Amino acid sequence: MPDFIFDGPQHGPIFLFAHGAGADAESAFMAEIAKGLAESGIRVARFNFPYMQQRLVDGKKRPPNRAPALVDFYGSLIKDFNQPVFIGGKSMGGRIASMVAAQQDAELNHFIQGVVCLGYPFHPIGKPEKLRIEHLEDIKAPLMIAQGTRDKLGTQEEVASYALNKEVNWLWLEDGDHDFKPRVKSGFKQQSHLNTVINKIVSFIKPASNT
C-alpha cells in the first residue's frame, strides 16, 4: 500500500481521495477538501498514483500511467482496505475511481459505497467529441459529480446534451472553472464554492455510510 495521508477521525466513513493528473495528493485543492471533510467526521485517505510518487522521489515530470494500470492500482487499494469505502478524486482521480466502480467485480462492488468526482473530465480540453461517459452507466454505486459551470473539460451546457443513463447526484458551481474558481466579475468566491462542495460530499457520504 502507498503512504496514505490520513485526515479525520480513526473511526467513521472512509473516503479514498485520488489526485488529478498534474498535482499530487498534497496540493492545496486536495488538502482543503480533505480538511473540510475531516472536520465533519469523515476519515479521508489521500494517496499518490505510482507515477506521481516517482515524480516526488526524483523530481522528474512524467505523464500518468495508462488508465488500466491506474484502475488496477486503485482497485487494489480498495481490496487492501477490506472494508466499506467511498471512492473518488479530483479530475483524473475521479474518472479513474468511476472506472474502478464500473468494473463487473463483485468484490469491489461489495466494498464501494459511493463515488465522488470533483471536476469530472468529460472530454479532453478542446476535444468535446471525445467523450468519457460510456462506462458511467455501469456503475452500481451512487455517483456524485461536482462541476464548475464553465469547466473546459465539460461545461454545464455541454453536459446537458449528453445522454447519461446513470442517475447522478449533481452539484453545479456557478461560473466555476476546473478547480471551481469563478471569475472576479461573477461575484462568487472559490473558497465559498469549495465549502459548498465539502458540504455536498458530507451529505452524500454520511447517510449512505454503513459505519
C-alpha positions in Angstrom: 0.0 0.0 0.0 1.2 3.6 -0.6 2.0 6.1 2.1 -1.5 7.4 2.8 -2.2 10.9 4.1 -5.0 10.5 6.6 -7.3 13.3 7.8 -10.2 12.9 10.2 -11.2 10.6 13.0 -10.0 7.0 13.4 -13.5 5.7 13.1 -16.2 6.8 10.7 -16.8 6.5 6.9 -13.6 6.3 4.8 -13.1 8.3 1.6 -10.3 7.3 -0.7 -9.3 10.5 -2.4 -7.2 10.4 -5.6 -5.4 13.4 -7.2 -5.7 14.8 -10.7 -3.2 14.3 -13.5 -0.9 17.2 -12.7 -0.9 17.9 -9.0 -0.2 15.4 -6.1 -2.2 14.4 -3.1 -0.9 17.3 -1.0 -1.9 20.0 -3.4 -3.9 23.0 -2.0 -7.1 21.7 -3.5 -6.8 18.2 -2.1 -5.7 19.5 1.3 -8.6 21.9 1.5 -11.3 19.3 0.7 -9.7 16.7 3.0 -9.6 19.2 5.9 -13.2 20.1 5.5 -14.4 16.5 5.3 -12.2 15.6 8.3 -13.8 18.3 10.4 -17.2 16.8 9.5 -16.2 13.4 10.8 -15.1 11.7 7.6 -11.8 9.8 7.5 -10.0 10.9 4.3 -7.2 8.8 2.8 -5.2 10.7 0.2 -2.7 8.9 -1.9 -0.4 9.3 -4.9 -0.6 7.1 -8.0 2.7 5.4 -8.8 3.9 7.9 -11.5 3.3 10.8 -9.1 5.0 9.1 -6.3 8.1 8.6 -8.5 8.0 12.2 -9.6 8.1 13.2 -5.9 11.1 11.0 -5.4 13.3 12.0 -8.4 11.7 15.4 -9.3 11.2 14.4 -12.9 7.9 15.2 -14.6 6.2 12.3 -16.1 2.8 11.6 -17.6 0.3 9.5 -15.7 0.4 5.7 -16.0 -2.1 4.3 -18.6 -5.7 4.2 -17.4 -5.8 0.4 -17.0 -2.8 0.5 -14.7 -4.3 3.3 -12.6 -7.6 1.4 -12.4 -5.8 -1.7 -11.2 -3.8 0.2 -8.6 -6.9 2.0 -7.2 -8.8 -1.3 -7.1 -6.0 -3.0 -5.2 -6.1 -0.2 -2.6 -9.8 -0.8 -2.0 -9.3 -4.5 -1.6 -6.4 -3.9 0.8 -8.7 -1.8 3.0 -11.1 -4.7 3.1 -14.0 -2.7 4.4 -16.7 -0.4 3.0 -15.3 2.8 1.5 -16.3 5.7 -0.6 -14.0 6.4 -3.5 -13.4 9.4 -5.7 -11.0 12.1 -6.7 -10.1 15.3 -8.5 -10.4 15.3 -12.3 -8.4 12.3 -13.5 -8.6 10.8 -10.0 -12.4 10.9 -10.1 -12.5 9.4 -13.6 -10.3 6.5 -12.5 -12.5 6.0 -9.4 -15.6 5.9 -11.7 -13.8 3.3 -14.0 -13.0 1.2 -10.9 -16.6 1.2 -9.8 -17.8 0.4 -13.4 -16.0 -2.9 -13.5 -18.0 -6.0 -13.1 -16.1 -7.0 -10.0 -18.3 -8.4 -7.2 -15.6 -8.0 -4.5 -15.1 -4.3 -5.4 -18.8 -3.6 -5.7 -19.2 -5.1 -2.2 -16.8 -2.5 -0.7 -17.7 0.6 -2.8 -20.5 2.6 -1.2 -20.4 5.6 -3.4 -18.3 7.5 -6.0 -17.4 11.2 -5.8 -16.0 13.0 -8.8 -14.8 16.6 -8.4 -14.4 18.3 -11.8 -15.1 15.3 -14.0 -13.0 15.3 -17.2 -15.9 14.6 -19.6 -13.6 15.2 -22.5 -10.0 16.4 -23.2 -9.7 20.2 -23.5 -10.6 21.3 -27.0 -11.9 17.9 -28.0 -15.6 17.8 -27.0 -16.2 14.9 -29.3 -14.0 12.6 -27.4 -16.4 11.8 -24.5 -15.5 9.7 -21.4 -19.0 8.8 -20.3 -19.8 5.4 -21.7 -18.7 3.5 -18.6 -20.7 5.7 -16.2 -23.9 3.7 -16.7 -22.2 0.5 -15.5 -21.6 2.0 -12.0 -23.8 0.2 -9.5 -22.9 2.5 -6.5 -24.4 6.1 -6.0 -22.5 8.7 -8.0 -21.9 12.4 -7.2 -20.3 14.9 -9.5 -19.4 18.4 -8.6 -18.6 20.5 -11.7 -17.9 24.2 -12.5 -20.4 25.5 -15.0 -17.6 26.7 -17.3 -15.3 23.8 -16.8 -13.3 23.4 -20.1 -13.5 19.6 -19.7 -17.3 19.7 -19.5 -19.4 22.8 -19.2 -23.0 22.7 -17.9 -24.3 23.4 -21.4 -22.2 20.5 -22.8 -23.2 18.0 -20.1 -26.8 18.8 -20.5 -26.6 17.5 -24.1 -25.2 14.1 -23.1 -27.4 11.0 -22.9 -26.4 9.9 -19.4 -28.3 6.8 -18.3 -26.7 6.7 -14.9 -28.5 8.7 -12.2 -26.1 11.4 -10.9 -26.2 13.5 -7.8 -25.1 16.8 -9.3 -23.6 19.9 -7.8 -23.1 22.8 -10.3 -20.9 25.6 -9.2 -21.8 28.9 -10.8 -19.0 30.3 -13.0 -16.5 27.8 -11.7 -13.6 26.5 -13.8 -12.0 23.1 -13.5 -10.8 24.0 -10.0 -14.2 25.6 -9.1 -12.6 29.0 -9.3 -15.0 31.7 -10.6 -14.1 34.9 -12.3 -13.9 38.0 -10.1 -16.6 39.7 -12.0 -19.0 36.9 -11.2 -19.3 37.9 -7.6 -18.6 34.3 -6.4 -15.6 33.1 -4.5 -13.6 29.9 -4.9 -13.5 29.3 -1.1 -17.3 29.6 -1.0 -17.5 27.0 -3.8 -15.1 24.7 -2.0 -17.2 24.9 1.2 -20.3 24.1 -0.8 -18.5 21.1 -2.3 -17.4 19.9 1.1 -21.0 20.2 2.5 -22.3 18.3 -0.5 -19.9 15.4 -0.1 -20.7 15.1 3.6 -24.4 15.0 2.8 -23.7 12.4 0.2 -21.5 10.1 2.3 -23.0 10.3 5.8 -26.5 9.0 5.1 -25.1 6.2 2.8 -22.4 5.1 5.3 -22.8 1.7 7.0 -20.1 2.5 9.5 
